[in-house]
């Protein structure tokens, strides 16, 4: 993780990593909701959990390949989410689907 001012490290390859930055009305509440959703993902282990940063490792079903999932609250309105494969040149869309799922579940809570 980089310093809070610069945010999460950029993806080295768009083929196996996704980084999104979104603005929310209440990033504190949203950050906590995202952490709860992420912690419920199958085969996910929490590695770090602070007031503004959460990191977990998500493992694939069959081969147990690790993907790093990070959530960073930058300020009172901006949150970054990054999902990146540790191995392989392509993730076959897994990281994008993971982030889409987190945001979809967040929308269900907010409705």
N, C-alpha and C positions, 0 to 999 in steps of 0.2 A: 504494500500500500504506500502511496505517496503522502505528502503532507496534506493537511486539510485544505489549504489554500488552492492547491493544484488539482485535487481530486484523485480518483483512481488512476492507475497507470493505463495508458492507451493500449488498445489491442495491437499485437504485433502482426496478426493475420486475420482478415475478416472471414476466412474460411473455417476457423475454429474458435472464434471469440466474438462476443457481442457486448457492447458497452452502450447503455442508454442513460440519458440525463433527463429528468422530468421535473417540472415545477408543480408544487402542491400548495394548497392554502395553508395547511398545517403539517409541516414536514415532521414535527416531533411525533404526532399521533400516527401519521402514515408510516414513518420509519418503524415504529413498534408493531404496526399491523403487518408490514412486509416481513419483519423478522419472524413473527408467529407463523405466517404462511410458509416461509422458507424452511423453518424448522420441522414442518409437517411433511415436507417432500420425502418420498421414498428413498431409502439408502443414503440419507444425508446426515453427516456428522458435523456438529458445530465446533469450529476451531477457535473462534474469537468472538466475543460479544461485549461491546462497550456502549456508552451512551450515544455514540454517533457512527459506530462501525460494527458490521457483522460479517463474519467470514465462515463459510462452511465448505465441505467437500461432498460432492454428489457423485455417487458411483453408478456406472452403467449396470444394467440387469445381468447380462450374461458374463462378460469378461471383467467386470468391476473396474473399468477404466475410470480414473478420477477426473472430475471437472471442478474447478474452483468457482464458487459463487460468492460474490462480494456485494454488500449494500453499504453505501456511505451517505450519511446526511451531511451535506456541505454547509448549509445554513438553515435558516428558519423556513425556507421555501423550496430548496433544491436537494434532490436525492439522485444519486447515481447507482445503477445496478450493472454489475459485470458478471458474465458467465463465460468461462474459458476452459477449453480442454488442455490438459497437460501434455498429452501425447497425440500424434497424428496430424496430418496436414489438413484434414477436413473432419468436421463433427457431424456431417449429414443433417444439419439443421437442429441438432439437439439443444444447443445453447440458446438459439432464438426461441424455440418452443418453450424452454424453461422460463425465460424472461416474459414471454407472452402469457404463460400460465400465471406467473406471479401477479402481473398487472390485471389479468382477467379476474382472479380471485379477489384482488384488492377492490375492483369495481363492484363485485357482488357485495362486499362488506359495506361499501359507501352508499349503495342503493337502499 
